[in-house]
Amino acid sequence: MGTEIALMRLFPHFTGASIGPLIKLTIDFDPSIVHGAFVGCAVAFGCFSAAAMDIIEKAHFGDLDYVKHALTFFNDFAAVFVIILIIMLKNAGEKEEKKKKKRN
């Protein structure tokens, strides 16, 4: 169990290190996108009742590894955040391109 706890503590650091460059790019482009992505992710994550029910079902059948379940939940949150961030960044880029075309 000690190894799992250590992995649980390291996992957010590695996730942040991999997401960091994308967040920097987004902040350089438009900082409000990061806030929008985080709020959108929080709303989507609030709807993750199916994932929570899956964890409850696993526990009911004897899988009581709460560390693994926490890592799964965190990984899901990070994945949704990245997807929303990329979509919002892409949309903002397309809007910027349309503005440039209208000016020219």
Summary of the structure (lengths in Angstrom):
residues: 104
radius of gyration: 17.9
end to end distance: 62.1
largest distance: 64.5
contacts: 251
relative contact order: 0.15
helix: 89%
strand: 0%
